[in-house]
C-alpha cells in the first residue's frame, strides 16, 4: 500500500485559544501515550498541569502559566521527529538547540508531505487536495471565520503572550503559509497551461477536420455545375 501523510495547520493563536476552550470544557489527553523511541515519558519528564480528573474551568491565565502545557507549540511538536532531541527529556540538550532542531524537523516533514492545508484558506485547501489526489469533493468547502476561538476577547498583551508561548508554531505557520501559497500558485499555472494546450489541440483538430471537408464540398460543387452545363447543352 501507498500511505500519504497529510495535515491541516491553523493560526497558532486561534489554535491555542481553541484548545484552551476545549480543555476548559473538560477535555483531556490522558489516554495519549506520547510514545517516543519506544517508551512513554516519565512523570518527571512530562508533569501534569492539574490535579484530579481534568482541568475543567481553567482560566486562560492558568492555562498559559503551566510551563509543561503541551498546548504550547503543539503543531511543531506533532510534526517534528522528537527522537532528534531526546524525546521529552529536556536535559538532553540546551533549550535553544532543541528548539532549532524541532522547528527544522517540523518544516522538513511538512515540506515532504504529499499534502497539507491551512484552515484559513478552505477553498484553496480543497483545490490543492483535489489536484494532488485527483479526487473531487461533492460540495465546496465552507470558510467559517466565526469559531469559539474568535469569540474570545483578548487584549494585545495576552495575544503577545500567546505568541511568545507558541513562538515555534508562529515560525512554522509563516513557513507553511508561504509554501502553501507557492504550491497553490504553481498548481494554478499548471492548470492554465494544460487548458491552453488542450484548447490549442482542439483548434488544430478542428482545422484538420475543416481541411478534409473542403475538398469534398468543392468536388460536389464541380459535379453539380458540370451536370447543369450538360443539361443546358442538351436543351
Secondary structure as GFF3:
##gff-version 3
##sequence-region A 1 235
A	DSSP	beta_strand	6	9	.	.	.	ID=ss1
A	DSSP	alpha_helix	12	24	.	.	.	ID=ss2
A	DSSP	alpha_helix	60	65	.	.	.	ID=ss3
A	DSSP	alpha_helix	74	79	.	.	.	ID=ss4
A	DSSP	three_ten_helix	82	85	.	.	.	ID=ss5
A	DSSP	alpha_helix	95	111	.	.	.	ID=ss6
A	DSSP	beta_strand	115	118	.	.	.	ID=ss7
A	DSSP	alpha_helix	122	133	.	.	.	ID=ss8
A	DSSP	alpha_helix	156	165	.	.	.	ID=ss9
A	DSSP	alpha_helix	167	234	.	.	.	ID=ss10
###
